[in-house]
Amino acid sequence: MNSISANLNIMIKASEKASKILIKDFGEIEKLQVSKKGPNDFVTNSDLKTEKIIIDELKKAKPNYSILSEEKGIENNKDENNTWIIDPIDGTINYLHGIPHFAISIALKSYDQIIAGLIYDPIKDEMFYAEKNNGAYFNNQRIKVSKKNKIEDCLFVAGSKINYDNELLIRNSGCAALDMAYVASGRYDGYFQKNINLWDIAAGIIIVEEAGGILNEINLSNINDLKIIASNNSINNELVQKLKNF
């Protein structure tokens, strides 16, 4: 097993503890799909419960760190230079419909850069993580982006509200965090989306970078309406050219 920092170890433990709630609640989704009430309120409660567990665990270890989370927003604490960025359920629509493709996403921003990130798919028990200058990993195994150099051979994943070149082979998975994790591990060759929130992609940024991938420059001071293109180095220039109008 690779050496990990205390901060990343905290993130791992927080995600594993929170995942127990998600797995338990996910087992109830199918029943709620056929009820009059529907699963909407239930999923909202799952989001909030998961977020609370994550925040509580992170605060136990680092009480002074600031927090940016999807549900609670910004919480500036004594240490404003270090911020946990949390998405308790990325892929909420999938979760809502009983589709087992969603993840917990936690990142640590220090000053103006992401220095650690974790994406955990609790249903498949797949954990992707990375730290600055320490590589990217999937379940303790080192990962790298794909080596494909012909764009016509590549598989891309994208957000739904995008006009893209129809020559590209594209899928939409409904979970930005896992999209980026899959690019980092070579399952996808590239990912692009606009109007995305920072908590959806923060952990993925460091994981893709540490896996040898290329991302467009992202202003981490922005929280909403971000635009992202991520891919391997060989196809990046061509992909960016094809997406110049997106």
N, C-alpha and C positions, 0 to 999 in steps of 0.2 A: 504493500500500500504506500502511495506517495505521502510525503510529509505535508501536513496542512497546518494553517495558522489557528490560533485560538479563536479568532473571529469566524473563520469558516466552520470550525467545529461547532460553534454556537448556532450558526445558521442551519447546519445539518440536523442538530438535535431539535431545534425549533420546528423545522419542516416535518421531521419524523413524528413528533408529538402531535402536531396539527393534522397530519394526514389521517390519524385514527378517526377523527371526527368526520373528515371528508368521506372516508371509505364507508363508515357506518351510515351516514346520511345518504350516500349514493345508493345504498341498498334499498332505500325507501322511495327513491324517485319513480321507479316503475309503478308502484302502487298509486302514487300521487298523480301520475299522468291520466289515470282514468277517474279521478275524483272530481267533483264539481268545483272544489276550491282550486285545484291545479297546483303545480309545484312552485309557482313564482315566489310566494312568501317563504316557503320552506327553504328555497335556495338562498334567498336573501339572508335568512337566519344562519345558514351554513357558512356563508361568506363572513358574516360578522363574528360568529363563534371561532372560525378558523383564524381570522385576523387577530382576535383578542389573544388567542393562545400564542401565536407567533410574537406579537408585540410584548406580551408578558414575559416570554422566555428571553427575548432579546434584551429587555429592560433589566432583567435580573442580572445579566452579565455585564451590560454596558448602560447603566442608568442615565448617563449624561449625553449619549448619542441622540441626535435628532432623528425624526421619523417622517417619511412620506409614504402614505399607504392609500390604496384606492378608495376605501370606504371612509376613513377618518380624515384624509387630507394631510396637511402639513402640521407637524408638531415640533416647533423649535425648542430645543433644550439647551443646557449649558454649553454643550459642544456642538456648535453649528457647522463646524468644518467636517464632521463625520455624520453621515445620514444613512440610516437603513431605508431601503426602498422596497416596498412590499406589495405584492398582488396575491391575495389569499387564494383566489380561484381564477386563474387565467384560462379562458375557454368556458365562461359561464353558460353560454347558450348550449354548448355541448352537454355540460353538466345538467342543465335544465331538462334536456330531452333524453337523458339517460345514455348519452354517448360517451364511452370511456376514453375520452381524449381531452384532458385538462391537466393543469399543473399548478403547483405552488411555486411562486417566484420570489426570491429574496436577493437583493444586491446591497453592496456597501459602497457608497460614494464618499471619497475622501477629497476634500477641496474640490477640484474641478475634474476628477476622473473616477471611473468605476474601478475599484481595486479587488473586488471579489464578487462572485455571483453564483447562485445555485438555482437550478430548475429541477423540481421533483415531480414526477408523474407517479402518484401513489397507487393507481390501479395496476399499472405494469411494473411497479417497483423499479423505475428507472430514474437514476439521479445523475444529472449533469452539473459539473461545477468547475470553476476556474479561479485562480488568483493571479494578480499582476506578476508577470515574469516567472510563473511557475507551471505553465501549461494548462491544458483543459482535459477533463476526465469524464468518463462515463462509467459509473459503478466501479471506480478505482482503476480503470484502464485508460491509458492515454489515448486521446482522440485527435484526429486531424480532419480538416475539410477535404472534400473530394479533389482528385487530380485531373478531372475531365477538362479538356481544353477546346472541345468543339461544342459550341452552344446548342447545336441541333441534337446533341446526345444528352443534354442536361434535363433534369427535372427541377422545376421551380415551384415554389409555393408563394401565394400572394394574398393580400387582403381583397375583400370582395368589391370594394368601391374603387376599382382601378381600371383605366383603359390601357391595355397593354398590347404589345406586338403579338398578333395572332400566330406567329411562327413559333412562339415559345410554348413548350409543353408545361402547363401550369395546373396546379391543384390549389384548393382552398381548404384548410383544415379546421379553421375556427379557433386556433390557439397560437397566438403569436410567440409566446415563450417557447413552446415546443417546436415551432417552425425554426426558430433560431438555433435551438439545441440540435435539431436534425441537420441543419446546415453545418454546424460545428463538427458533427460526427460523420458527415459525408452521406447521410441518407437523402438529403436534398442538396442540390448544387447551388441554390441561391434562393433568397427570400426578399420580397420588396412589398412595402406598404406605406401609405400616407395617412395622415390624420390619426396617428397612433399615439398613445400615452406613454410617458416615460416608464411607469411601473410595469407596462407590458413587455418592454424590451431591455430594461436596465441590466438584468442578470445576463441576458443573451449577448449583450455587447461585449462583455469581457470574455465570455465563453467562446464566442466566434473569433475574437481577436487572438486569444491564446491558443486556439486551434489552427492558427495560420490563415484565417480568413480576412477579408477586406470589407470595411464598412465605409459608407459615406460619412462625412464629418457631421456629428450630431451635437447640438448645443445643449449641454446637460442642465443649463439654467432654465430651459423651457420644460414645462411639464406636459403640455398638451400639443396636439397638432404637429407632431413630429413626422418626418419623412425618412424612411430607411431603405437602403439597398445593401444587402449583404451577400457575399459570394466567395468563391475561391479566387486566388490571384490571377489565374490563367484566363478566366472569362470575364473578369470584372469590367475592363474597359469596353468590351463589346456589349455587355449587359447594360451598362450605364448609357451607352449610346442609343440602344434600342428603347430605353426608358426615359429618354430626354424630355418627353412631353408629359410624363405621368405626374 
